[in-house]
Amino acid sequence: MAGKGTVVACRNFNATDDAEVLYKAMKGLGTNEDAILQLLSSRSNHQRQDIKHAYKTLFGKDLVDNLKGELGGKFETLIVAMMATPLAYDVSSLRNAIKGAGTDEKVLVEILASRTPQQVKEIVAAYRKEHDDDLEEDISGDTSGHFKRLLVILLQANRQSGVQSELIDSDAQTLFQAGEHKFGTDEQTFVTILGNRSAEHLRKVFDAYMKLSGFEMEESIKRETSGGLQDLLLAVVKCARSVPAYFAETLYYSMKGAGTDDNTLIRAMVTRSEVDLMDVRTEFRKLFACSLLSMIKGDTGGDFRKALLLLCGGDDA
């Protein structure tokens, strides 16, 4: 089932024309932010890459450097994120999460739990090419315990495909014995099964687990584990159930409560805009008492808000 994005390729696309519009928007006194955000939010990522090439060809300047020089704050962060290829953006997000002050576990969890095995393989290869480092080593050096083990399993990108009918009940039983049914928790069992079975298989295991234990898998994880491991196990379970629902929740909690987690908001909106943001919006409306659009409206301001609303692409009243 292919998801639906909110951002699609522009039909009568001309990279040279677009490059000239952006150049004019930044030339002279003051910057026309509106022209920049209107144009870039109505082009696909692939088209934005073509615009970068055309800009350099025409003006001998780097478009992203120019944008960074003219824009500021969260709005700049958002526009720069939109200009990176999805793969390069994932790689730089992971690099910053590891190499910054303290490890940003939230980023490791979100990316490694939600990307397909094929995407993870590409991320590992691109990370090595870009930074001449081993992503697994860098993550291992920065994390510990079963949290580290599950991240390492996800980095192997060897998740099985299809449903192994003969294992559904025994997987559910094994998880039950490892958690609810035992004094103390056998985290390794959770890590191995949740890290290696396919999403389709896990959905059936969750149903069997519910019948057996009377608990949803998420409830047991919340009771039996804590910290980074709990966050990662929950993300893996939620993504096995529905990736759009996982991102709907991620977006909701990035804006709920005191202060906005702008980095998570930007990351989720940019990375899902051409993948499944329509589906994310649908799930958001089902899960929460408001639409994604209305929440962004109420929680952000200025050009940052304008650009996010264009990426969101509409309301779900």
C-alpha positions as CSV (number, residue, x, y, z in Angstrom):
1,M,0.0,0.0,0.0
2,A,1.6,3.2,-1.2
3,G,1.1,6.2,1.0
4,K,0.0,9.6,-0.2
5,G,2.2,12.7,0.2
6,T,1.0,16.3,0.3
7,V,3.8,17.6,-1.8
8,V,3.8,16.6,-5.5
9,A,6.0,17.5,-8.5
10,C,5.0,20.8,-10.2
11,R,3.7,20.0,-13.7
12,N,5.2,22.9,-15.8
13,F,8.5,22.8,-14.1
14,N,11.4,24.9,-15.3
15,A,14.5,24.8,-13.0
16,T,16.1,27.9,-14.6
17,D,12.9,30.0,-14.1
18,D,12.7,28.9,-10.5
19,A,16.3,29.7,-9.8
20,E,15.8,33.2,-11.2
21,V,12.7,33.7,-9.0
22,L,14.8,32.7,-5.9
23,Y,17.7,34.9,-6.9
24,K,15.4,37.9,-7.2
25,A,13.8,37.1,-3.9
26,M,17.2,37.3,-2.2
27,K,18.8,40.1,-4.2
28,G,19.1,43.7,-2.9
29,L,17.6,45.0,0.4
30,G,15.3,42.7,2.3
31,T,14.3,39.2,1.4
32,N,11.0,38.1,-0.1
33,E,10.4,35.1,2.2
34,D,7.0,34.6,0.9
35,A,8.2,34.0,-2.7
36,I,10.8,31.5,-1.4
37,L,8.4,29.5,0.7
38,Q,5.6,29.5,-1.9
39,L,7.9,28.2,-4.6
40,L,9.8,25.6,-2.6
41,S,6.8,24.1,-1.0
42,S,5.1,23.5,-4.4
43,R,8.1,21.6,-5.9
44,S,9.0,18.0,-5.2
45,N,12.4,17.2,-3.6
46,H,13.7,16.0,-6.9
47,Q,12.8,19.3,-8.5
48,R,14.4,21.2,-5.7
49,Q,17.7,19.4,-6.5
50,D,17.4,20.5,-10.1
51,I,16.8,24.1,-8.9
52,K,20.0,23.9,-6.9
53,H,22.0,22.8,-10.0
54,A,20.4,25.5,-12.2
55,Y,21.1,28.2,-9.5
56,K,24.8,27.3,-9.4
57,T,25.0,27.2,-13.2
58,L,23.3,30.6,-13.6
59,F,24.9,32.5,-10.7
60,G,28.0,30.6,-9.7
61,K,26.6,30.5,-6.1
62,D,25.4,27.8,-3.8
63,L,21.6,28.1,-3.3
64,V,21.5,26.6,0.2
65,D,24.4,28.9,1.3
66,N,22.5,31.9,0.0
67,L,19.3,30.8,1.7
68,K,21.2,30.3,5.0
69,G,22.6,33.8,4.6
70,E,19.2,35.4,4.0
71,L,16.9,33.5,6.3
72,G,17.1,32.8,10.1
73,G,15.7,30.8,12.9
74,K,13.3,27.9,12.6
75,F,12.2,29.1,9.2
76,E,15.8,28.7,7.9
77,T,16.1,25.3,9.5
78,L,12.9,24.2,7.8
79,I,13.8,25.5,4.3
80,V,17.4,24.0,4.5
81,A,15.8,20.7,5.5
82,M,13.5,20.8,2.5
83,M,16.5,21.4,0.2
84,A,18.4,18.2,1.2
85,T,17.6,14.9,-0.4
86,P,15.7,12.6,1.9
87,L,18.7,10.3,2.3
88,A,21.1,13.2,3.0
89,Y,18.7,14.6,5.5
90,D,18.4,11.3,7.4
91,V,22.2,11.0,7.4
92,S,22.8,14.5,8.7
93,S,20.0,14.1,11.3
94,L,21.6,11.0,12.7
95,R,25.1,12.5,12.6
96,N,23.9,15.6,14.5
97,A,22.1,13.3,17.0
98,I,25.3,11.4,17.7
99,K,27.9,14.1,17.5
100,G,26.1,16.9,19.2
101,A,26.4,17.6,23.0
102,G,24.8,14.5,24.5
103,T,23.0,12.0,22.3
104,D,19.6,12.9,20.9
105,E,18.0,9.6,21.4
106,K,14.7,10.8,20.0
107,V,16.2,11.2,16.5
108,L,17.8,7.7,16.6
109,V,14.5,6.1,17.7
110,E,12.3,7.9,15.1
111,I,14.5,7.3,12.1
112,L,15.6,3.7,12.8
113,A,12.1,2.6,13.9
114,S,10.2,4.1,10.9
115,R,12.5,3.6,7.9
116,T,12.3,0.4,5.7
117,P,15.2,-2.1,5.8
118,Q,16.2,-0.9,2.3
119,Q,16.3,2.7,3.5
120,V,18.3,1.8,6.5
121,K,20.9,0.0,4.2
122,E,21.1,3.2,2.1
123,I,21.5,5.4,5.2
124,V,24.4,3.2,6.5
125,A,26.2,3.3,3.1
126,A,25.6,7.1,2.7
127,Y,26.8,7.8,6.3
128,R,30.1,5.9,5.6
129,K,30.6,7.8,2.3
130,E,29.8,11.2,3.8
131,H,31.6,10.9,7.1
132,D,34.1,8.0,6.6
133,D,32.6,6.5,9.8
134,D,30.7,3.4,10.6
135,L,27.2,4.4,11.8
136,E,26.8,1.2,13.9
137,E,30.1,2.0,15.7
138,D,29.1,5.6,16.3
139,I,25.7,4.6,17.7
140,S,27.2,1.8,19.8
141,G,29.8,4.2,21.3
142,D,27.0,6.5,22.3
143,T,24.3,4.2,23.7
144,S,24.2,1.2,26.0
145,G,22.3,-1.8,27.2
146,H,19.3,-3.3,25.5
147,F,18.6,0.1,23.9
148,K,21.9,-0.2,22.1
149,R,21.2,-3.8,21.2
150,L,17.9,-3.0,19.5
151,L,19.4,-0.1,17.6
152,V,22.1,-2.4,16.4
153,I,19.5,-5.0,15.3
154,L,17.6,-2.4,13.4
155,L,20.8,-1.2,11.7
156,Q,21.4,-4.7,10.3
157,A,18.2,-4.1,8.2
158,N,17.5,-7.8,8.1
159,R,13.9,-7.7,9.2
160,Q,12.1,-10.8,7.9
161,S,9.3,-10.5,5.4
162,G,5.8,-12.0,5.4
163,V,4.0,-13.8,8.1
164,Q,5.4,-17.0,9.7
165,S,2.0,-18.5,10.8
166,E,3.6,-21.3,12.8
167,L,5.5,-18.7,15.0
168,I,2.6,-16.3,15.8
169,D,1.4,-18.1,18.9
170,S,4.8,-19.1,20.2
171,D,6.1,-15.5,19.7
172,A,3.1,-14.2,21.7
173,Q,3.7,-16.8,24.4
174,T,7.5,-16.1,24.5
175,L,6.8,-12.3,24.9
176,F,4.3,-13.1,27.7
177,Q,6.7,-15.3,29.5
178,A,9.4,-12.7,29.2
179,G,7.4,-9.9,30.6
180,E,4.0,-10.0,32.3
181,H,4.4,-13.6,33.4
182,K,7.8,-13.2,35.0
183,F,9.3,-11.5,38.0
184,G,11.7,-9.0,36.3
185,T,11.7,-8.6,32.5
186,D,13.7,-10.5,29.9
187,E,14.4,-7.5,27.7
188,Q,16.5,-9.5,25.3
189,T,13.4,-11.5,24.1
190,F,11.5,-8.3,23.4
191,V,14.4,-6.9,21.5
192,T,15.0,-10.0,19.4
193,I,11.4,-10.6,18.4
194,L,10.3,-7.0,17.9
195,G,13.5,-6.2,16.1
196,N,13.4,-9.1,13.6
197,R,9.8,-10.0,12.6
198,S,8.0,-8.3,9.8
199,A,5.3,-5.7,10.5
200,E,2.5,-8.0,9.1
201,H,3.7,-10.8,11.4
202,L,4.0,-8.6,14.5
203,R,0.4,-7.3,14.0
204,K,-0.8,-10.9,14.3
205,V,1.5,-11.5,17.3
206,F,0.0,-8.4,19.0
207,D,-3.5,-9.8,18.5
208,A,-2.5,-13.2,19.9
209,Y,-0.7,-11.4,22.8
210,M,-3.8,-9.5,23.7
211,K,-5.9,-12.7,23.7
212,L,-3.3,-14.4,25.9
213,S,-2.5,-11.7,28.4
214,G,-5.4,-9.3,28.3
215,F,-2.9,-6.5,27.5
216,E,-2.0,-4.5,24.5
217,M,1.7,-4.9,23.6
218,E,2.2,-1.2,24.3
219,E,0.8,-1.4,27.8
220,S,3.1,-4.3,28.7
221,I,6.2,-2.4,27.3
222,K,5.3,0.7,29.4
223,R,5.0,-1.4,32.5
224,E,8.0,-3.7,31.9
225,T,10.6,-1.3,30.5
226,S,11.8,2.3,30.9
227,G,14.0,5.0,29.4
228,G,15.4,4.9,25.9
229,L,14.6,1.2,25.5
230,Q,10.9,1.8,26.3
231,D,10.8,4.7,23.7
232,L,12.4,2.5,21.0
233,L,10.2,-0.6,21.7
234,L,7.1,1.6,21.6
235,A,8.2,3.2,18.3
236,V,8.9,-0.2,16.8
237,V,5.4,-1.5,17.9
238,K,3.6,1.6,16.7
239,C,5.4,1.5,13.3
240,A,4.5,-2.1,12.9
241,R,0.9,-1.2,13.5
242,S,0.9,2.0,11.3
243,V,3.7,4.3,10.3
244,P,1.3,7.2,9.6
245,A,-0.3,6.8,13.0
246,Y,3.2,6.8,14.6
247,F,4.0,10.1,12.9
248,A,0.6,11.6,13.7
249,E,1.4,11.0,17.4
250,T,5.0,12.2,16.9
251,L,3.6,15.5,15.4
252,Y,0.9,15.9,18.1
253,Y,3.4,15.5,21.0
254,S,5.9,17.8,19.3
255,M,3.3,20.6,19.7
256,K,1.3,19.6,22.8
257,G,2.1,21.1,26.2
258,A,4.5,23.9,27.0
259,G,6.8,24.9,24.2
260,T,7.1,23.3,20.8
261,D,9.8,20.7,19.9
262,D,10.5,22.5,16.6
263,N,13.2,20.1,15.5
264,T,10.8,17.1,15.7
265,L,8.0,19.1,14.0
266,I,10.3,20.1,11.2
267,R,11.8,16.6,10.8
268,A,8.4,14.9,10.7
269,M,6.8,17.4,8.3
270,V,9.7,17.4,5.9
271,T,10.4,13.7,5.8
272,R,6.7,12.6,5.4
273,S,5.6,15.4,3.0
274,E,6.2,13.3,-0.1
275,V,5.7,9.9,1.6
276,D,2.5,9.7,3.5
277,L,1.6,13.0,5.0
278,M,-2.0,12.7,3.7
279,D,-2.3,9.4,5.6
280,V,-0.7,11.0,8.7
281,R,-3.3,13.8,8.5
282,T,-6.1,11.2,8.4
283,E,-4.7,9.3,11.4
284,F,-4.1,12.6,13.3
285,R,-7.8,13.5,12.9
286,K,-8.9,10.0,14.1
287,L,-6.6,10.1,17.1
288,F,-7.0,13.6,18.3
289,A,-9.7,16.2,18.8
290,C,-8.3,18.5,16.1
291,S,-6.7,18.5,12.7
292,L,-3.0,18.7,12.0
293,L,-3.5,22.0,10.2
294,S,-5.3,23.6,13.1
295,M,-2.7,22.5,15.6
296,I,0.2,23.9,13.5
297,K,-1.8,27.2,13.1
298,G,-2.2,27.5,16.9
299,D,1.3,26.5,17.8
300,T,3.6,28.3,15.3
301,G,3.9,31.8,13.8
302,G,5.3,33.9,11.0
303,D,7.0,32.5,7.8
304,F,7.7,29.3,9.7
305,R,3.9,28.7,10.1
306,K,3.2,29.7,6.5
307,A,5.6,27.2,5.2
308,L,4.5,24.4,7.5
309,L,0.8,25.0,6.5
310,L,1.8,24.7,2.8
311,L,3.5,21.4,3.5
312,C,0.5,20.2,5.4
313,G,-1.6,21.0,2.4
314,G,-5.1,21.3,3.8
315,D,-7.5,20.9,6.7
316,D,-9.3,17.8,7.9
317,A,-12.2,19.5,9.7
